Amino acid sequence: MQIIERTTAFWLNGKSAVAIGKFDGVHLGHRKLIDRITEQKKAGLTATVFTFDTSAAAFFGGDEKELTTPAEKRSIFAELGVDVLIEFPLNKETAATEPEEFIRKYLAAQMQTAYICAGTDLSFGRNGAGGYGLLAEYAGVYGYRTELIEKVTVGGAAVSSTRVRAAVRAGDMEAAAQMLGTPYSVSGTVVHGRQLGRTIGMPTANIVPDGAKLLPPHGVYYSRAVTGGRAYRSISNVGCKPTVDAQSAVGVETYLYDFDDDLYGRDMKVELLAFRRPEMKFDGVAQLRARMEADIAAGKEYRGTVFGE
């Protein structure tokens, strides 16, 4: 997948099929858009995702955490068959682009758009004034086709990043997974922890999430760890390890079942499947070990409602 970043001066070779959006979470609605542009590859078009290098909420002064980090989005787009990812710089100048100029300059001239699909809530250009209606209005002028993609519904309501975010904040990982089409995950490089788990016969792998990543409530989760091209059933703690060090940074600590190897320095994705219990502070290591053993035993029996767990 070609990645175009940190520039507005880009030109695509050949006609493209384009999907525009924030793609936070890359949920089922986003995946429907991506399915439509990748289908256009059969007609010789380049499947292109146009998004921004900074969320609009962050740019305009918000502090909203992200469901997916830029690195996670890149990985997902590549897996879904996207040919070109444009991470468009969002700044004062580009945010002031008139919607019509955006269509003429970027979609028509620089991206050679032949097909574009969009949802009902698309907004672009100055003050977010552009939408699907404007794209359709200029389709004949600039020679591209448009397709309006209706919302995907789950549980009788439209799937949205807002709904996914609410589920994650509530620790309802099953609901989040149903809307995402895949379990909610946290990725990172395995780093050295305090190695307490190893001393009590329960070695764990620690990752420190990106600071912009939205995490669910602190606690223990049934999980699945993916590393080295393989998936392992596991159980994870999201939080600060209060029994060991109340001042420690927030991290994700994972015990992999049926695994005995060195993970330090390796990339790992932890899929959080279901909430087991809140994070707790124990009186000592013996209590912690006993509770960990109970959590691990329960995790081995866990059979979720999604994704074959």
HUNOR-V242967 format. One record per pair of residues at least 6 apart in sequence whose ideal C-beta (glycine too) atoms are under 6 Angstrom apart, sorted by the first residue. I is the first residue (numbers start at 0). J is the second residue. If there is no record, write none. Layout:
((I,J) (I,J))
This chain:
((0,77) (0,81) (0,84) (1,83) (2,84) (3,9) (3,85) (4,86) (5,88) (10,109) (11,110) (11,111) (13,45) (14,44) (14,111) (14,113) (15,44) (15,45) (15,47) (15,110) (15,111) (15,112) (16,36) (16,39) (16,44) (16,46) (16,114) (17,47) (17,49) (17,112) (17,115) (18,32) (18,36) (18,48) (18,116) (19,49) (22,29) (22,50) (23,66) (23,160) (24,66) (24,67) (24,160) (24,163) (25,67) (25,75) (26,158) (26,163) (26,178) (26,179) (27,151) (27,158) (27,180) (28,151) (28,158) (30,180) (31,148) (31,151) (32,116) (32,148) (33,79) (35,116) (36,46) (37,46) (37,80) (39,114) (40,46) (44,113) (45,82) (45,83) (46,81) (46,82) (47,83) (48,76) (48,81) (48,84) (49,85) (51,87) (51,89) (52,86) (52,88) (53,89) (56,63) (58,89) (64,213) (65,211) (66,163) (66,213) (68,209) (68,212) (71,186) (76,84) (95,125) (96,124) (97,124) (97,125) (98,124) (98,128) (98,129) (98,133) (101,123) (101,124) (102,137) (106,112) (107,141) (112,143) (113,143) (114,144) (115,143) (115,145) (116,146) (116,148) (117,131) (118,148) (121,130) (121,131) (122,130) (123,129) (131,147) (134,145) (135,145) (138,145) (150,157) (151,158) (153,177) (153,178) (158,178) (163,175) (163,178) (166,174) (166,175) (167,175) (167,183) (167,213) (167,215) (170,215) (170,216) (170,274) (172,183) (172,271) (172,272) (172,273) (173,273) (175,183) (176,182) (176,305) (182,270) (182,272) (183,271) (184,268) (184,270) (185,208) (185,251) (185,269) (186,268) (187,206) (187,207) (187,208) (188,266) (189,204) (189,206) (189,262) (189,263) (189,265) (189,267) (190,205) (192,205) (193,243) (195,243) (196,202) (196,203) (199,288) (201,254) (201,291) (203,252) (203,253) (203,254) (204,253) (204,262) (205,250) (205,252) (206,251) (207,250) (214,237) (217,237) (217,238) (217,278) (218,276) (218,277) (218,278) (219,236) (219,275) (219,276) (219,294) (220,235) (220,271) (220,274) (221,234) (221,272) (221,273) (221,298) (221,301) (222,233) (222,234) (222,235) (222,269) (222,270) (222,271) (222,272) (223,230) (223,270) (224,231) (224,233) (224,253) (224,255) (224,267) (224,269) (225,268) (226,265) (226,267) (231,255) (231,258) (232,256) (233,253) (233,254) (233,255) (234,254) (234,294) (234,295) (234,298) (235,251) (235,253) (235,269) (236,252) (237,251) (238,278) (239,247) (239,249) (240,247) (241,280) (242,280) (242,281) (242,287) (251,269) (253,269) (272,303) (272,308) (273,303) (281,287))
